[in-house]
Amino acid sequence: MSKANVGLLVREPKQKKLAPAAPVELWEPERGEVRIRVEAAGQNPADWKQLDWNFAVPSFPFILGVDVAGVVDKLGDGVTKFKVGDRVMTMTHFGAASKHGVYQKYSVVTADATISIPDSFTFDQAATIPAGFWTAALGIFTLIQIPLPLSQAKRVYPKVEGEPFLVWGGSGTVGALTVQLAAISGFNVVATASPRNFEYVKSLGAAKVLDYHDADIVDQIRAVTPNLRYAFDAICDNGSTAAMLPSLSHSNPEAAIINDIKDPVPSNVKIHRVGVGAVYREEKAEERARLLELWDVLMKESKIKPLPVKIMPDGLNSIDAGFDLMRQGKVSGQKIVYHPWQTKI
Ligand SMILES: NC(=O)c1ccc[n+]([C@@H]2O[C@H](COP(=O)([O-])OP(=O)(O)OC[C@H]3O[C@@H](n4cnc5c(N)ncnc54)[C@H](OP(=O)(O)O)[C@@H]3O)[C@@H](O)[C@H]2O)c1
């Protein structure tokens, strides 16, 4: 098979369309890096926002995308944990360099932020998980500081005993992983979603799912979450935070949020703003390793459920249709995934 690389380029500010794909450089992995053949690339809201708003685009041309599952194709110096041919998954270094974009046939990833894909997961399933995992894990374990659900022998071991935990928006990518990590930790998870996703969110481990469209949603949450201390707003849009905050009934509550908010926050509430890019900060290397180990164990023990997958046609050339679905809020309880190797130029 030829190793010519093909990808989607953001060539200029305010570019309207990302397709069609074009020939791009076949990147060489540097020390600590691995080149992978991208088998499945998962779409995140940040991708279309980067195109439309040009944030986290360091220079033009630029290749977007962070959620990826693939096969190791070439090792950089110093990498011993993988070999060529290994099946791997990761969230690549957001907004750092084109070689890390996943909307291309070959991408370069950081070995110490990457794990092997257990045989029980397909590439498509694996590509639905990484950014959701890191966002949820940073919020729950790094910022709110819930103890990792691992025993000394590094087996899954919940450390919380049924305390309530609210996840606002349990059917999105971040929400689905937050529901799972909170439930695995031992929390009694109450989530919000649209009724069409109630069964799905329960299948992720939520004990109760409530409709965020209901006018009395806060009363409904307070009725089933006595002394609610912890919440995670996995949406931070459409008034979600303003609705979530009054749900907290503990005297010193803590809430994780994932977008900047304008809503007034009561003085007793401790707010934790998650920024998933923190995973790659030099000073976070130890924390990255701690959470990477958890992720690896949860995958190997099949404790994490992937999101339902929607495969887009024509490889990367359907990207603009995929971005439109997200821009219009039409992605519900599933992950859009591309197969770059199917791309024709
Ligand atoms: N700060 C960070 O590091 C970080 C990291 C990742 C993502 N984000 C941001 O987090 C947001 C969510 O990302 P995502 O990947 O999870 O998105 P997503 O998977 O596209 O989210 C889709 C889901 O959002 C739900 N939803 C929409 N409005 C809602 C509301 N008002 N209340 C509850 N649920 C609502 C829908 O639920 P129903 O269909 O059930 O109604 C749908 O299933 C985006 O704005 C993204 O940019 C930030």
Ligand as a Chemical Component Dictionary entry (heavy atoms), coordinates in Angstrom:
data_LIG
# 
_chem_comp.id                   LIG 
_chem_comp.type                 NON-POLYMER 
_chem_comp.pdbx_formal_charge   0 
_chem_comp.three_letter_code    LIG 
# 
loop_
_chem_comp_atom.comp_id 
_chem_comp_atom.atom_id 
_chem_comp_atom.alt_atom_id 
_chem_comp_atom.type_symbol 
_chem_comp_atom.charge 
_chem_comp_atom.model_Cartn_x 
_chem_comp_atom.model_Cartn_y 
_chem_comp_atom.model_Cartn_z 
_chem_comp_atom.pdbx_ordinal 
LIG N1  N1  N 0  -13.552 22.366 27.854 1  
LIG C1  C1  C 0  -13.203 21.242 27.272 2  
LIG O1  O1  O 0  -12.100 20.764 27.469 3  
LIG C2  C2  C 0  -14.192 20.539 26.366 4  
LIG C3  C3  C 0  -13.909 19.234 25.952 5  
LIG C4  C4  C 0  -14.843 18.586 25.148 6  
LIG C5  C5  C 0  -16.009 19.252 24.758 7  
LIG N2  N2  N 1  -16.216 20.531 25.154 8  
LIG C6  C6  C 0  -17.451 21.236 24.790 9  
LIG O2  O2  O 0  -18.500 20.550 25.479 10 
LIG C7  C7  C 0  -19.715 20.624 24.730 11 
LIG C8  C8  C 0  -20.266 19.203 24.579 12 
LIG O3  O3  O 0  -19.369 18.437 23.797 13 
LIG P1  P1  P 0  -19.747 16.958 23.337 14 
LIG O4  O4  O 0  -18.647 16.442 22.510 15 
LIG O5  O5  O -1 -20.222 16.178 24.495 16 
LIG O6  O6  O 0  -21.004 17.294 22.385 17 
LIG P2  P2  P 0  -22.032 16.333 21.639 18 
LIG O7  O7  O 0  -21.699 14.915 21.853 19 
LIG O8  O8  O 0  -22.152 16.833 20.252 20 
LIG O9  O9  O 0  -23.382 16.692 22.432 21 
LIG C9  C9  C 0  -24.600 16.287 21.884 22 
LIG C10 C10 C 0  -25.592 16.114 23.025 23 
LIG O10 O10 O 0  -25.850 17.372 23.652 24 
LIG C11 C11 C 0  -27.076 17.209 24.346 25 
LIG N3  N3  N 0  -27.627 18.527 24.692 26 
LIG C12 C12 C 0  -27.734 19.603 23.893 27 
LIG N4  N4  N 0  -28.253 20.648 24.600 28 
LIG C13 C13 C 0  -28.482 20.201 25.868 29 
LIG C14 C14 C 0  -28.985 20.810 27.058 30 
LIG N5  N5  N 0  -29.397 22.080 27.092 31 
LIG N6  N6  N 0  -29.040 20.048 28.178 32 
LIG C15 C15 C 0  -28.638 18.758 28.165 33 
LIG N7  N7  N 0  -28.163 18.125 27.059 34 
LIG C16 C16 C 0  -28.077 18.849 25.924 35 
LIG C17 C17 C 0  -27.936 16.411 23.389 36 
LIG O11 O11 O 0  -28.751 15.604 24.223 37 
LIG P3  P3  P 0  -30.217 15.091 23.790 38 
LIG O12 O12 O 0  -30.154 14.759 22.324 39 
LIG O13 O13 O 0  -30.429 13.911 24.688 40 
LIG O14 O14 O 0  -31.152 16.242 24.067 41 
LIG C18 C18 C 0  -26.916 15.584 22.575 42 
LIG O15 O15 O 0  -26.951 14.185 22.845 43 
LIG C19 C19 C 0  -19.352 21.319 23.424 44 
LIG O16 O16 O 0  -19.659 22.685 23.552 45 
LIG C20 C20 C 0  -17.845 21.158 23.322 46 
LIG O17 O17 O 0  -17.237 22.158 22.541 47 
LIG C21 C21 C 0  -15.332 21.195 25.968 48 
# 
loop_
_chem_comp_bond.comp_id 
_chem_comp_bond.atom_id_1 
_chem_comp_bond.atom_id_2 
_chem_comp_bond.value_order 
_chem_comp_bond.pdbx_ordinal 
LIG N1  C1  SING 1  
LIG C1  O1  DOUB 2  
LIG C1  C2  SING 3  
LIG C2  C3  SING 4  
LIG C2  C21 DOUB 5  
LIG C3  C4  DOUB 6  
LIG C4  C5  SING 7  
LIG C5  N2  DOUB 8  
LIG N2  C6  SING 9  
LIG N2  C21 SING 10 
LIG C6  O2  SING 11 
LIG C6  C20 SING 12 
LIG O2  C7  SING 13 
LIG C7  C8  SING 14 
LIG C7  C19 SING 15 
LIG C8  O3  SING 16 
LIG O3  P1  SING 17 
LIG P1  O4  DOUB 18 
LIG P1  O5  SING 19 
LIG P1  O6  SING 20 
LIG O6  P2  SING 21 
LIG P2  O7  DOUB 22 
LIG P2  O8  SING 23 
LIG P2  O9  SING 24 
LIG O9  C9  SING 25 
LIG C9  C10 SING 26 
LIG C10 O10 SING 27 
LIG C10 C18 SING 28 
LIG O10 C11 SING 29 
LIG C11 N3  SING 30 
LIG C11 C17 SING 31 
LIG N3  C12 SING 32 
LIG N3  C16 SING 33 
LIG C12 N4  DOUB 34 
LIG N4  C13 SING 35 
LIG C13 C14 SING 36 
LIG C13 C16 DOUB 37 
LIG C14 N5  SING 38 
LIG C14 N6  DOUB 39 
LIG N6  C15 SING 40 
LIG C15 N7  DOUB 41 
LIG N7  C16 SING 42 
LIG C17 O11 SING 43 
LIG C17 C18 SING 44 
LIG O11 P3  SING 45 
LIG P3  O12 DOUB 46 
LIG P3  O13 SING 47 
LIG P3  O14 SING 48 
LIG C18 O15 SING 49 
LIG C19 O16 SING 50 
LIG C19 C20 SING 51 
LIG C20 O17 SING 52 
# 
